[in-house]
């Protein structure tokens, strides 16, 4: 079966996202994840989970280069030069 058309159970989605199944139910009821009812069972399309992951992925911030403060060694060198 094609991954894009695959229907997943709530525990499968919870394991994929490493969250509690109640959180997946909350995402589905809020509309963040699409849901399909098969009888009384809830299924989540894999494509919906993939698009949710893409929409909520953020890039890591690049570290800011900070000016180094002169430490104790700089003070000792300055004292030796002035002596």
WOCORQUI-V944928 format. One record per pair of residues at least 6 apart in sequence whose ideal C-beta (glycine too) atoms are under 8 Angstrom apart, sorted by the first residue. I is the first residue (numbers start at 1). GAP is how many residues later the second one is. D is the distance in whole Angstrom. If there is no record, write none. Layout:
((I:GAP:D) (I:GAP:D))
This chain:
((3:43:5) (3:44:8) (4:41:8) (4:42:7) (4:43:5) (4:46:8) (5:40:7) (5:41:8) (5:42:7) (6:39:7) (6:40:4) (7:29:6) (7:31:7) (7:36:4) (7:37:7) (7:38:6) (7:39:7) (8:8:7) (8:35:7) (8:36:5) (8:37:8) (8:38:6) (8:41:7) (9:32:8) (9:33:8) (9:34:7) (9:35:8) (10:11:5) (10:14:5) (10:15:6) (10:18:8) (10:32:6) (10:34:7) (11:10:6) (13:11:5) (13:20:7) (13:31:5) (13:36:6) (14:6:6) (14:7:4) (14:9:7) (14:10:5) (16:33:6) (17:6:8) (17:7:7) (17:32:7) (17:36:8) (24:9:7) (24:20:7) (25:17:7) (27:6:4) (27:25:7) (28:6:8) (28:7:4) (28:14:7) (28:16:6) (32:20:6) (33:11:6) (33:15:5) (33:16:7) (33:19:6) (34:10:7) (34:11:6) (34:14:4) (35:7:5) (35:8:7) (35:9:6) (36:6:7) (36:7:5) (36:8:7) (36:9:7) (37:6:8))
